[in-house]
């Protein structure tokens, strides 16, 4: 998504190694290419499309989606900056995506503000159902327009940047929550020796990671020159060490991934399931690197803050700073504050579903992606909504 000031070492399944790398990739996330063949105009059409899945997969066996054919063993996660020539190419791709997305937005009078996001306080996908009759006129807090108090929107260019950046992160947060749930299911299957169940959930994990990687292109589908003055400066105003390592959803997902890898490794004969996971992680990092390089190829806010602290004290302890400051309750609250995330103990699975459908529906209404990436996004969205729908039905 965002960029260097939002990256949180997404792909390292060991959270300790992820923490060590936070200084190298501080904060990111992002967007991209080619006109979509179809614009989903109504929520009903989106739901039908996303829950339809691949025609080759029987409806009763959706959780056992066939794994990708890639058998790529990840020797080193790809999270580095791209070479200069690639950076220039990525900026060109990003500009084309922004122009195409702009043609869709031209159908409305002005670029709207993103809306707030409501997530469970405990970070778990809710299970409680809504038993009172739903009222259409009842105001939902996630439908309230939101603009960070640190963001200045001077015109349509800035409004477009803020819409994509904020809404895109909201969708990523949902992806991370559902990915955490799916990783937990893989770990549980490994513990009970359920190879078939583990394969089905691992296929879902891989699809969610790839969908998240494709969604990154939405986050940065705006003029790259707007990023620093409009977005990066506003993040620095929230806090000068702003980092994706301050996302509650990201940190929980990283722990779940680490536990999943440990469970599969301990099971021995189930280690082959990690191949699709590692291939998906590589996919995510490749797309993340493209977006980061296009928007801000320089150092992250966190990296800059670390270097300032190191320059003033030879005794500076990076590990202690990450544990006590970057991942403090105050930092996590600041991160929520910037993106308009509200935490609730009362969120129902019904409201969670509706919020997810509305946010996904809006992104699809004006997102332009190449065919392959669009397919990855749609499969990821379908998997996300399918898992939520199973909780609505009381089945997992």
Backbone torsions as a table, in degrees:
resi	resn	phi	psi	omega
1	UNK	NA	-123.6	-174.0
2	UNK	-31.6	-106.9	178.1
3	UNK	-167.0	-155.3	-173.9
4	UNK	-54.4	-35.3	-177.6
5	UNK	-79.6	9.7	178.1
6	UNK	-128.0	-10.1	-176.7
7	UNK	-66.3	146.1	179.8
8	UNK	-140.4	40.3	176.4
9	UNK	51.2	53.4	-171.3
10	UNK	-55.6	-36.9	-166.2
11	UNK	-92.2	-7.3	-175.5
12	UNK	-84.2	116.6	-176.3
13	UNK	-73.5	-6.3	175.3
14	UNK	-103.7	109.4	-175.3
15	UNK	-62.1	-24.6	178.1
16	UNK	-69.4	-42.4	176.4
17	UNK	-67.7	-34.5	178.4
18	UNK	-61.3	-41.4	179.9
19	UNK	-63.3	-40.1	-179.8
20	UNK	-64.8	-26.1	-177.3
21	UNK	-94.3	-4.8	-177.2
22	UNK	-59.9	-31.8	179.9
23	UNK	-70.4	-21.1	-178.3
24	UNK	-89.0	-24.2	-174.3
25	UNK	-130.5	22.9	-174.0
26	UNK	-4.0	-56.3	-169.8
27	UNK	-167.7	120.7	-174.6
28	UNK	-154.1	178.6	167.5
29	UNK	149.9	151.0	-161.2
30	UNK	-170.9	-122.9	-141.0
31	UNK	171.9	170.8	169.5
32	UNK	163.1	-157.1	-117.5
33	UNK	-94.9	154.5	167.2
34	UNK	60.0	139.0	-173.1
35	UNK	-65.2	131.5	178.0
36	UNK	-69.2	144.6	-177.9
37	UNK	-75.2	-21.8	-176.4
38	UNK	-141.0	134.8	175.3
39	UNK	-102.3	123.9	179.7
40	UNK	-81.9	110.3	-172.9
41	UNK	-92.4	-19.8	-175.8
42	UNK	-131.1	148.4	-179.5
43	UNK	-61.6	-37.8	-179.3
44	UNK	-61.0	-43.2	179.9
45	UNK	-64.9	-37.3	179.0
46	UNK	-62.6	-46.1	-178.5
47	UNK	-61.9	-45.2	178.7
48	UNK	-58.9	-42.2	-177.4
49	UNK	-67.1	-47.8	-174.5
50	UNK	-70.1	-35.3	-178.0
51	UNK	-87.0	-3.7	178.5
52	UNK	-71.7	-33.1	-179.7
53	UNK	61.0	-174.6	179.8
54	UNK	-69.4	133.4	-177.1
55	UNK	-61.6	-23.4	-177.9
56	UNK	-76.4	-13.3	-175.1
57	UNK	-99.7	122.6	179.9
58	UNK	-62.4	144.6	-176.0
59	UNK	-59.0	-37.0	-177.0
60	UNK	-74.7	-13.1	-175.6
61	UNK	-117.7	32.1	-174.7
62	UNK	-63.9	-32.1	-178.1
63	UNK	-70.6	-21.6	-179.2
64	UNK	-99.6	57.5	-179.2
65	UNK	-69.3	140.2	-177.4
66	UNK	-62.7	138.7	-179.7
67	UNK	-72.4	155.7	177.4
68	UNK	-64.0	156.9	-178.2
69	UNK	-78.6	-11.0	-179.1
70	UNK	-68.4	132.5	176.2
71	UNK	-122.5	57.7	-174.2
72	UNK	-93.9	117.7	177.6
73	UNK	-83.5	123.7	-174.4
74	UNK	-84.1	100.0	179.8
75	UNK	-81.3	-28.8	179.9
76	UNK	-152.2	122.6	-179.0
77	UNK	-65.1	142.2	-176.4
78	UNK	-92.6	105.5	180.0
79	UNK	-138.6	15.7	-174.1
80	UNK	-89.0	165.3	173.9
81	UNK	-68.9	154.8	178.1
82	UNK	-89.3	156.6	177.6
83	UNK	-61.0	165.4	-175.5
84	UNK	-56.6	-43.9	-179.1
85	UNK	-62.7	-41.0	178.4
86	UNK	-65.2	-37.1	-180.0
87	UNK	-61.8	-44.1	179.3
88	UNK	-63.7	-40.5	178.6
89	UNK	-63.7	-41.7	-179.4
90	UNK	-65.1	-38.3	178.2
91	UNK	-64.3	-36.0	177.2
92	UNK	-65.9	-43.2	176.9
93	UNK	-60.2	-45.0	-176.9
94	UNK	-63.2	-39.9	178.7
95	UNK	-63.4	-38.6	178.5
96	UNK	-65.8	-40.5	177.8
97	UNK	-61.9	-43.7	-179.2
98	UNK	-61.7	-41.8	179.6
99	UNK	-64.4	-42.6	-178.6
100	UNK	-67.3	-41.9	176.7
101	UNK	-62.3	-36.0	179.6
102	UNK	-63.2	-32.3	178.7
103	UNK	-66.6	-33.5	176.1
104	UNK	-69.8	-42.6	-177.5
105	UNK	-68.2	-21.8	-179.6
106	UNK	-63.0	-15.0	179.1
107	UNK	-72.2	-17.8	175.9
108	UNK	-108.2	159.5	-171.3
109	UNK	-66.9	-35.6	-179.4
110	UNK	-152.3	151.9	178.1
111	UNK	-65.3	123.1	-177.7
112	UNK	-75.8	164.2	171.5
113	UNK	-78.0	152.1	170.8
114	UNK	-67.5	168.7	177.1
115	UNK	-109.6	168.2	-179.5
116	UNK	-68.4	170.4	177.5
117	UNK	-130.4	132.2	177.7
118	UNK	-111.0	123.9	180.0
119	UNK	-125.5	154.8	179.4
120	UNK	-62.1	140.6	-178.6
121	UNK	-64.2	-34.7	-178.2
122	UNK	-84.6	-0.8	177.1
123	UNK	80.4	-1.7	-179.3
124	UNK	-97.1	144.1	176.0
125	UNK	-60.7	125.5	-173.9
126	UNK	-65.6	153.6	176.5
127	UNK	-116.2	-19.2	-176.4
128	UNK	-66.9	133.0	179.9
129	UNK	-90.2	157.6	174.0
130	UNK	-87.7	118.0	-176.9
131	UNK	-101.1	-23.3	177.4
132	UNK	-76.3	151.7	178.9
133	UNK	-60.0	137.2	178.9
134	UNK	-75.9	142.8	178.6
135	UNK	-119.1	121.4	-177.9
136	UNK	-62.5	-31.6	-177.0
137	UNK	-79.8	-10.5	-177.4
138	UNK	-69.2	127.9	-176.7
139	UNK	-74.4	126.1	176.2
140	UNK	-95.4	130.3	-176.5
141	UNK	-60.3	-27.9	-179.7
142	UNK	-77.0	-3.0	176.4
143	UNK	-97.4	0.5	-179.7
144	UNK	-79.0	127.2	178.8
145	UNK	-56.3	142.9	-177.3
146	UNK	-134.2	136.6	172.9
147	UNK	-141.4	124.7	177.3
148	UNK	-57.8	140.6	179.8
149	UNK	-66.5	-12.4	179.8
150	UNK	-94.8	-7.0	-177.5
151	UNK	-96.7	128.0	176.1
152	UNK	-106.4	121.2	-177.4
153	UNK	-107.3	99.2	-176.2
154	UNK	-81.1	-22.0	-178.0
155	UNK	-170.7	-165.9	-175.6
156	UNK	-63.5	-35.1	-179.7
157	UNK	-62.3	-45.3	179.7
158	UNK	-70.0	-37.8	178.8
159	UNK	-63.8	-39.2	178.3
160	UNK	-64.0	-43.5	179.6
161	UNK	-61.5	-45.7	-178.2
162	UNK	-67.4	-39.4	178.2
163	UNK	-59.1	-51.8	-177.5
164	UNK	-65.9	-42.2	-175.8
165	UNK	-66.5	-48.1	-176.5
166	UNK	-73.8	-51.3	-179.0
167	UNK	-62.7	-40.5	178.5
168	UNK	-60.5	-39.3	176.3
169	UNK	-65.9	-39.0	178.2
170	UNK	-57.5	-45.5	179.2
171	UNK	-64.2	-39.3	177.2
172	UNK	-62.2	-38.9	178.8
173	UNK	-61.4	-40.5	176.5
174	UNK	-63.6	-44.0	177.2
175	UNK	-57.1	-44.0	-176.9
176	UNK	-66.5	-37.4	178.1
177	UNK	-65.1	-45.0	-178.6
178	UNK	-70.7	-34.2	176.0
179	UNK	-63.6	-38.6	176.0
180	UNK	-59.0	-46.4	178.7
181	UNK	-60.1	-44.8	-177.8
182	UNK	-65.8	-40.5	177.2
183	UNK	-62.2	-39.9	177.4
184	UNK	-61.4	-36.9	179.2
185	UNK	-67.7	-38.0	176.6
186	UNK	-62.9	-44.0	179.7
187	UNK	-61.5	-42.1	179.8
188	UNK	-65.1	-40.6	179.0
189	UNK	-64.4	-39.5	178.9
190	UNK	-65.2	-38.5	-178.8
191	UNK	-65.4	-33.1	-179.5
192	UNK	-97.7	5.7	177.4
193	UNK	72.7	25.7	-178.7
194	UNK	-91.7	87.4	-176.3
195	UNK	-64.6	-44.4	-178.3
196	UNK	-64.6	-44.9	179.1
197	UNK	-63.5	-39.6	178.3
198	UNK	-63.5	-40.4	178.8
199	UNK	-62.8	-41.6	-179.5
200	UNK	-63.2	-44.8	179.6
201	UNK	-71.2	-33.4	177.3
202	UNK	-65.7	-36.4	175.4
203	UNK	-60.7	-37.6	177.2
204	UNK	-67.4	-43.0	177.7
205	UNK	-56.1	-47.2	-178.5
206	UNK	-62.6	-41.2	-179.8
207	UNK	-67.0	-37.8	178.6
208	UNK	-65.4	-42.3	179.2
209	UNK	-64.3	-42.7	178.1
210	UNK	-66.3	-39.7	177.1
211	UNK	-62.6	-40.9	176.4
212	UNK	-62.1	-40.6	178.7
213	UNK	-62.8	-40.2	178.1
214	UNK	-69.1	-36.1	179.6
215	UNK	-65.4	-24.1	177.6
216	UNK	-53.2	-32.8	-177.7
217	UNK	-66.8	-27.9	176.8
218	UNK	-67.9	-38.7	-174.9
219	UNK	-61.2	-28.6	-176.9
220	UNK	-116.1	21.2	-179.2
221	UNK	-81.2	64.9	177.0
222	UNK	-150.7	172.5	-177.9
223	UNK	-61.4	118.2	-175.6
224	UNK	-56.9	-31.1	-177.5
225	UNK	-67.1	-12.2	179.6
226	UNK	-83.6	-19.9	-171.5
227	UNK	-58.2	-53.9	-175.6
228	UNK	-63.7	-55.1	-176.4
229	UNK	-69.9	-30.5	-175.9
230	UNK	-93.6	-46.0	-171.5
231	UNK	-101.6	-51.6	-177.0
232	UNK	-61.9	-43.0	178.8
233	UNK	-63.1	-35.2	179.9
234	UNK	-71.1	-35.5	175.1
235	UNK	-65.0	-40.1	177.8
236	UNK	-64.2	-31.6	177.5
237	UNK	-70.1	-33.6	175.3
238	UNK	-64.6	-49.4	171.8
239	UNK	-165.0	143.1	-171.1
240	UNK	-76.6	-5.2	175.6
241	UNK	-116.7	27.3	-175.9
242	UNK	-50.3	131.8	-175.6
243	UNK	-154.4	150.1	174.8
244	UNK	-64.1	-16.1	175.9
245	UNK	-69.0	-0.1	178.2
246	UNK	-101.0	5.7	178.9
247	UNK	-85.0	121.8	179.1
248	UNK	-60.4	-42.0	-177.7
249	UNK	-65.0	-40.1	-179.8
250	UNK	-65.3	-45.9	-177.7
251	UNK	-63.8	-40.5	178.1
252	UNK	-65.6	-40.3	179.5
253	UNK	-63.6	-41.0	179.9
254	UNK	-63.7	-38.4	176.5
255	UNK	-65.1	-42.2	180.0
256	UNK	-64.2	-39.3	177.5
257	UNK	-64.0	-43.3	-179.9
258	UNK	-62.4	-42.3	179.2
259	UNK	-66.7	-36.6	178.3
260	UNK	-64.9	-46.3	178.6
261	UNK	-60.4	-42.9	180.0
262	UNK	-63.5	-42.3	-179.0
263	UNK	-65.4	-42.4	-179.6
264	UNK	-70.1	-37.0	178.1
265	UNK	-66.5	-41.1	179.7
266	UNK	-65.6	-32.4	-179.8
267	UNK	-71.5	-17.2	175.9
268	UNK	73.4	-75.8	-174.5
269	UNK	-70.9	-7.8	179.9
270	UNK	-99.2	2.2	-177.4
271	UNK	-59.8	-24.4	-179.6
272	UNK	-63.5	-21.7	-180.0
273	UNK	-65.6	-19.2	-178.2
274	UNK	-72.9	-14.6	-177.5
275	UNK	-62.0	-47.6	-179.4
276	UNK	-67.4	-33.5	177.8
277	UNK	-63.6	-46.9	-177.7
278	UNK	-68.5	-36.1	176.4
279	UNK	-64.3	-39.7	178.5
280	UNK	-67.1	-38.5	178.0
281	UNK	-62.5	-40.4	178.0
282	UNK	-62.8	-42.8	178.0
283	UNK	-57.0	-46.9	-178.7
284	UNK	-60.4	-47.0	-176.9
285	UNK	-67.4	-34.0	177.6
286	UNK	-62.6	-47.0	-179.3
287	UNK	-69.9	-38.4	178.3
288	UNK	-61.8	-43.5	178.6
289	UNK	-62.0	-37.4	178.5
290	UNK	-63.4	-44.0	-178.0
291	UNK	-69.2	-45.0	-179.7
292	UNK	-58.9	-47.6	-177.8
293	UNK	-63.5	-36.5	-179.2
294	UNK	-69.4	-37.2	-174.6
295	UNK	-90.4	-42.8	-177.2
296	UNK	-158.0	92.3	-177.7
297	UNK	-76.7	-2.5	-178.2
298	UNK	-83.3	-164.5	-177.6
299	UNK	-74.7	156.5	177.9
300	UNK	-81.0	164.4	175.8
301	UNK	-61.0	-42.1	180.0
302	UNK	-63.5	-43.5	179.7
303	UNK	-61.0	-43.0	179.7
304	UNK	-64.2	-40.0	179.0
305	UNK	-66.1	-42.3	179.0
306	UNK	-60.3	-44.1	-179.4
307	UNK	-64.6	-36.6	176.8
308	UNK	-64.7	-42.5	-179.9
309	UNK	-67.8	-39.2	178.6
310	UNK	-65.2	-33.1	-179.3
311	UNK	-71.3	-24.6	-177.1
312	UNK	-96.8	-11.7	-178.4
313	UNK	-152.3	123.1	176.5
314	UNK	-70.9	-18.4	-177.2
315	UNK	-91.9	8.2	-177.8
316	UNK	-60.1	131.9	-178.2
317	UNK	-111.8	104.9	-177.6
318	UNK	-61.1	-46.7	-179.2
319	UNK	-57.8	-44.2	-179.7
320	UNK	-64.6	-36.3	179.9
321	UNK	-65.9	-43.9	179.3
322	UNK	-61.9	-47.1	-176.3
323	UNK	-68.4	-38.5	-172.9
324	UNK	-95.6	-21.6	-176.6
325	UNK	-117.1	-58.7	-175.1
326	UNK	-61.0	-37.4	-178.4
327	UNK	-106.5	22.9	177.7
328	UNK	-75.1	161.9	177.3
329	UNK	-59.3	-37.1	-179.4
330	UNK	-65.3	-41.8	-180.0
331	UNK	-66.1	-42.5	179.1
332	UNK	-63.2	-37.4	178.4
333	UNK	-67.9	-38.4	178.3
334	UNK	-64.3	-39.8	179.0
335	UNK	-62.7	-46.3	175.7
336	UNK	-58.3	-42.6	-177.1
337	UNK	-60.9	-42.5	-176.7
338	UNK	-62.9	-41.6	-175.7
339	UNK	-94.2	6.9	176.8
340	UNK	69.5	35.6	178.6
341	UNK	-90.7	126.0	177.5
342	UNK	-111.1	137.3	-178.7
343	UNK	-102.6	137.8	-176.4
344	UNK	-140.2	142.9	172.3
345	UNK	-89.8	-7.8	-172.8
346	UNK	-107.1	3.4	-176.7
347	UNK	-66.9	128.0	179.0
348	UNK	-94.6	163.2	177.5
349	UNK	-67.4	-29.8	176.4
350	UNK	-61.4	-47.8	-179.6
351	UNK	-68.2	-36.8	178.7
352	UNK	-61.4	-45.5	178.6
353	UNK	-60.0	-50.1	-177.4
354	UNK	-61.1	-43.2	179.0
355	UNK	-61.2	-44.4	-179.5
356	UNK	-63.5	-44.8	-179.6
357	UNK	-62.1	-42.9	-178.0
358	UNK	-66.0	-42.8	-178.7
359	UNK	-70.5	-41.8	176.5
360	UNK	-64.3	-41.3	-179.9
361	UNK	-60.4	-40.3	-178.9
362	UNK	-67.9	-42.7	179.9
363	UNK	-63.0	-38.4	-179.4
364	UNK	-70.7	-22.0	-175.7
365	UNK	-71.1	-16.9	178.7
366	UNK	-149.6	40.3	177.7
367	UNK	-108.9	127.7	179.5
368	UNK	-110.5	118.7	179.5
369	UNK	-137.3	152.2	173.6
370	UNK	-64.2	157.0	-172.6
371	UNK	-52.3	-48.5	-178.0
372	UNK	-64.0	-43.8	179.2
373	UNK	-68.5	-36.9	178.2
374	UNK	-62.9	-39.8	178.5
375	UNK	-64.6	-40.8	177.4
376	UNK	-62.4	-41.0	179.3
377	UNK	-64.9	-45.5	-177.9
378	UNK	-66.3	-38.8	176.3
379	UNK	-64.6	-40.8	178.6
380	UNK	-64.1	-46.1	178.1
381	UNK	-61.5	-40.4	179.2
382	UNK	-62.2	-42.6	179.2
383	UNK	-64.9	-42.6	178.6
384	UNK	-57.9	-51.3	-177.3
385	UNK	-69.8	-32.6	178.0
386	UNK	-63.1	-43.4	179.8
387	UNK	-64.7	-42.6	177.2
388	UNK	-63.1	-41.4	-178.8
389	UNK	-64.3	-32.3	178.4
390	UNK	-66.5	-32.9	176.7
391	UNK	-72.7	-30.9	174.7
392	UNK	-63.1	-36.5	-179.4
393	UNK	-84.5	-5.1	-178.7
394	UNK	77.8	16.4	-180.0
395	UNK	-122.5	145.9	-179.2
396	UNK	-136.5	NA	NA
